[in-house]
Amino acid sequence: MRRPLAACVFAAIFAMVGSAEGASPDAARLSKDPSGLFWFMHISDLHIGANLLEGPNAKPHLAFALGEAVTVIKPSFVWATGDLQDGSGKIGIDGTGIPTSGQSQTQWDWYKQLYQDAAMKVGFYFDLVGNHDVYGDQGASYYLANSLWGSTQHKTWMDFKVVTSRGEYRFVGLDSTNDYFKPLSNCCPGFLDDQIAELDAWLQKNADAKLVFVAAHHSLDGNGSYPTANADRVRALLKANNAFYIHGDMHEYKEYLDSSGVVVNEIGSLGKSATQNLGVGVVDHDAFVYRATDVEGAWPFAILTTPVSASLRDGEVNPWAYSVCKNRVDNPFRAVTFSYEVPTKVAVKVGGLPEVDMAPVTASFDFSYPVWQAEVDTRSLPAGLVDVTVRVEASGRARTDTVRAKFDDGSCAPLSDQDPSPDAGAVDAGDETGLDVDAAPPADAGADAPTTNASAPMAVTTASASGCSCRVGAPSEPAGSTKLLASAFALLAVASARRRRGARASRASRATRLL
């Protein structure tokens, strides 16, 4: 639910900082050019070591995600947003014990063995910290010693970028655990002061990014039992920079507008659920589309990327949606599909028009770039909201993805990339097949640091799979927070405090168990 008072405060903030630059999701557009798409995979709440009642399939689910799913989806990277293991082995036997009792090296060893067996590399697999990873562990020492990111980078902050011919797309991972959770409790999520300052400086330095994505384990609204400390400060930065937010924790698959108007995507638990827990985010001409499939029965999986939905999955208005001029004989419709075998059919249905077969954008179907497109005469459509459905058939199964797009009447302006070359689906892979990772310790984060090249797993060539080369850059040295934003935080805190009491009550029923 949106909060009017908080919205007024944010309006005041942006009136003061109206000249600040940020990412530009409002530049999303309809285009015939099918090249340059990229996508990433999102998992969360792995809970390795969970007991047989809560997570009996946690280990095979992670093995599937980092094995077959990576092979089929071929993402630019994999983002795991916390609760990597269960944090339940402190009081127990053979690594399994009382939930949230604390850290066990046995559970961390199980997690580490799984990502090592899958040949995950720094620069392809980014594993953030969650509250289950710090129960009873002040300073996240187990995470820093055993996670792939923590053990190699020695910090809980992460930032990296995906580079395509269209520009740079930036990604940041934050620690929302306050570096510690009390055992046998759900207390207390929160962002760290030094990471907020670093996020502020990083966003200022990277204001030319096409899109910005920020991830953490917890919702900005808290975990159902406690609010997320310092969330209002992070909200203001996200809103000022038009960033998307991605998280886990609540074990739900949702897309919604945060109270400040930030678009948020949340994924279900990989370790404690079997459905809607394998997420894929796709960027298509600066439009961001996020969908999930089930870790059990994942394929085929279809995502319609053009046009974008006028609403988010929870029904709220998508603030970054564009309209489609209906009076064209050749409006483009585009989708990506993921399947273990070549699809036997991919088709799109637009409103009441006949279904139209889609064709691969490459000369023949390419598993590394499974993008499909069709051109449809939409002149007879009514103006307004129209359902658009893509259907994929593979391995004897069919799956669909439906969006409700907005079609406008009137004369149509020429589309960008109106006449793509015959090989428009071919992607410039550049010279890199992996990611360059900043290996400098946190104290030197602002300095020019040496880099180490880390290739993606053998099953995935990052550049050819997604049409991009990806680079992890050194975090910016904080240059001082935006003073006007800082002065507005006090106002925002007052507004948030007044509304938080009601939010806690409404969300309390979701927290009858410890996540």
LINGI-V205963 format. One line per field, one symbol per residue. phi: phi as a letter, one per 20 degrees, with the letter a starting at -180 (. if undefined). psi: psi as a letter, one per 40 degrees, with the letter a starting at -180 (. if undefined). burial: b if it has 24 or more other C-alpha atoms within 12 Angstrom, else e. Layout:
BEGIN
phi->???
psi->???
burial->???
END
This chain:
BEGIN
phi->.edgffffffffgfffdgefebfcffegbfbefeenfbbcdccblflfofffeebfdgfffffffedfffffflffadddenlfcemcefdrclncbfgmfqfcfffffffffffffelfcfncdddeecffecgmcfnlffgfecfffffddmadebbabddcfepdddccddeddmmacfglbddbfreegffffffgfffffdfeffcccdcbfeffeodndcfefmffffgfffffdleeccbcnemcebcbefgenffcccdfffedbdclccecdddclmedcccccefdnfdfcccedbeeffcffenffffdfdedffecebfeccbdccbfcfgebcbccdlefffcfdcfeegcgcgebedcbbdcfdfefffpecfccdcccalmcccccccdeeddeofdfffflfcffgdfffdfemeddbcedfdffgfdfeefdfccecffggfcdgfffcmbdccedfgffgdofffffffeffgfffffffefgfffffeffedfcee
psi->iihdddddddddddddfdeiiaigeeeiihieheieiiiihhiifdfheiieddgdfddddddddecddddddfidihhhfifdiefeedhahfehahhedaihdddddddddddddefiihedhhhiiideeeheghefddddddidddedefieiiiiihhieeahhihhhiheeeehhhififhhiiiidddddddddddddfeeidihhhiidiideaeddiihieddddddddddefiihhibdefihihihideehhhhiiihddeieifegihhhhhfehhhhiiihdhfdiihihhehiiieiideeihheeiiihhefiefhihiiiihidihiehhihhhbeiiihiiiieidihhdegghiiihhhedeiiiahhhhhhhhhifeiiiihhihihhiiaihiiiifdgiidfdeihheaeieaihhheiiddfdeihiiihhhiiidehhddddefiiihhihiihhehihdddddeddddddddddddddddddedeefeih.
burial->eeeeebbebbeebbeebeebebbbbeebbbbbbbbbbbbbbbbbbbbbbbbeebbebbbbbbbbbbbbbbbbbbbbbbbbbbbbbbbbbbeeeebbbbbbbbbbbbbbbbbbbbbeebbbbbbbbbbbbbbbbbbbbebbbbbbbbbbbbbbbbbbbbbbbbbbbbbbbbbbbbbbbbbbbbbbbbbbbbbbbebbbbbbbbbbbbbebbbbbbbbbbbbbbbbbbbbbbbbbbbbbbbbbbbbbbbbbbbbbbbbbbbbbbbbbbbbbbbbbbbbbbbbbbbbbbbbbbbbbbbbbbbbbbbbbbbbbbbbbeebbbbbbbbbbbebebbbbbbbbbbbbbbebbbbbbbeeeebbbbbbbeebbbbbbbbbbbbebbebeeebbbbbbbbbbeeebbbbbbbbbbbeeeeeeeeeeeeeeebbbbbbeebbbbbbbbebbeebeeeeeeeebbbbebbbbbbbbbbbbbbbbbbbbeebbebbbebbebbbebbbebbeebeeeeeeeeeebb
END
